Structure formats: C-alpha cells, structure tokens
Amino acid sequence: MGRRLAAAVHVQHPQTNEWLILQPGEEPDEDLAEVITNPSAWEPDEDEEGAGEVSPDPDSEPVALSKSEPTPEPEAEPTAAPESEAKPRSRTRKRADA
C-alpha cells in the first residue's frame, strides 16, 4: 500500500511530461511519488510518526502545493489619468490689437 496525499499536488509525469493534478487522499504510483518532494504533501505515516518524511532530492525540481482557493492577485497601483499622458499643448501667440 502506497502513501496517501494530504494536499492537491501538480506534478509533471516523468515519462510522458504531461501535467497531472493529484487530489488529496490519492495514492500515486511509485514513479509519480518520487517526483513529489514536498513532505507537507503527504499524510503522516501511521506506522512511523515523522520518520517516513521524504527528504527533498537536490537534483529534482520543487513542486508547489495547490490551495483550495487561489491567492488573489495584488491590485495594480492607480495610474495617472490618461489625459496627463496626452501630447503637450502648443502655445498660441496673442495678437496685438493696434
């Protein structure tokens, strides 16, 4: 019996390079489990409390965990009104009334 995921994980399949989303509670195959290097992605082992954590492989690419709700993007800084970016006004000369 394999290990179970505690969180949703986005991984790239090692043979097909296809992106997969593994859901919490799933038990991925060994080839997929090897590319999941974040120990927080796994449910704790019932047999060995804390001893079964996977140490990250320095040669592998880190995998981000997915949250249930996406993080909101920060709002952009308000910019000046488009009128201020218009081309500069040209000056007109006053006519002399003589």
C-alpha positions in Angstrom: 0.0 0.0 0.0 1.4 3.4 -1.0 1.4 6.7 0.8 -1.6 9.0 0.6 -1.5 12.7 -0.3 -2.6 15.2 2.2 -2.9 18.1 -0.3 -3.6 18.5 -4.0 -0.3 18.4 -6.0 0.5 19.5 -9.6 3.2 17.2 -11.0 4.7 16.5 -14.4 4.7 12.8 -15.3 8.3 11.6 -15.5 7.8 9.6 -18.7 5.1 11.5 -20.7 5.9 15.0 -19.4 2.1 15.5 -19.0 1.0 17.8 -16.2 -1.2 16.0 -13.7 -3.3 17.2 -10.7 -3.3 14.6 -7.9 -6.0 15.1 -5.3 -5.8 14.7 -1.5 -6.3 11.1 -0.4 -4.9 9.6 -3.7 -2.1 7.0 -3.6 0.1 7.9 -6.6 2.2 5.2 -8.3 5.9 5.0 -7.3 7.1 6.9 -10.4 4.9 9.8 -9.5 5.6 9.6 -5.8 9.3 10.0 -6.5 8.8 13.5 -8.1 6.7 14.8 -5.1 9.5 16.1 -2.9 7.5 18.3 -0.5 7.0 16.4 2.7 3.9 18.5 3.5 2.1 17.0 0.5 1.9 13.6 2.3 -0.3 12.4 5.1 1.7 11.3 8.2 2.6 7.7 8.3 0.5 5.8 10.9 3.3 3.2 11.4 6.2 5.7 11.9 5.2 9.1 13.2 7.5 11.6 11.4 10.1 9.0 10.4 8.7 8.5 7.0 9.1 12.0 5.7 10.8 12.2 2.3 13.9 14.4 2.2 13.9 16.6 -0.9 16.2 15.5 -3.7 18.5 18.4 -4.6 18.5 17.4 -8.3 14.7 17.4 -8.6 12.6 20.4 -9.3 10.4 21.6 -6.4 6.6 21.0 -6.7 4.2 23.6 -5.5 1.2 22.6 -3.5 -2.2 23.8 -4.6 -4.5 25.6 -2.2 -8.3 25.1 -2.3 -8.7 28.8 -3.2 -6.3 30.7 -5.5 -4.3 33.5 -3.9 -5.8 36.9 -5.0 -3.5 39.0 -7.2 -2.4 42.3 -5.7 -4.2 45.2 -7.1 -2.2 47.4 -9.5 -1.1 50.9 -8.4 -3.5 53.5 -9.7 -2.0 55.4 -12.6 -2.5 59.0 -13.6 -5.4 59.8 -15.8 -4.8 59.2 -19.5 -5.3 63.0 -20.1 -1.9 63.7 -18.4 -0.2 61.4 -20.9 -1.6 63.3 -23.9 0.8 65.2 -26.1 1.7 68.6 -24.7 -0.4 71.6 -25.7 1.1 74.1 -28.1 1.2 77.7 -27.2 -0.6 80.3 -29.3 0.5 83.9 -29.6 -1.7 86.7 -28.6 -2.4 89.1 -31.4 -1.6 92.7 -30.8 -4.6 94.9 -31.3 -3.2 98.0 -32.8 
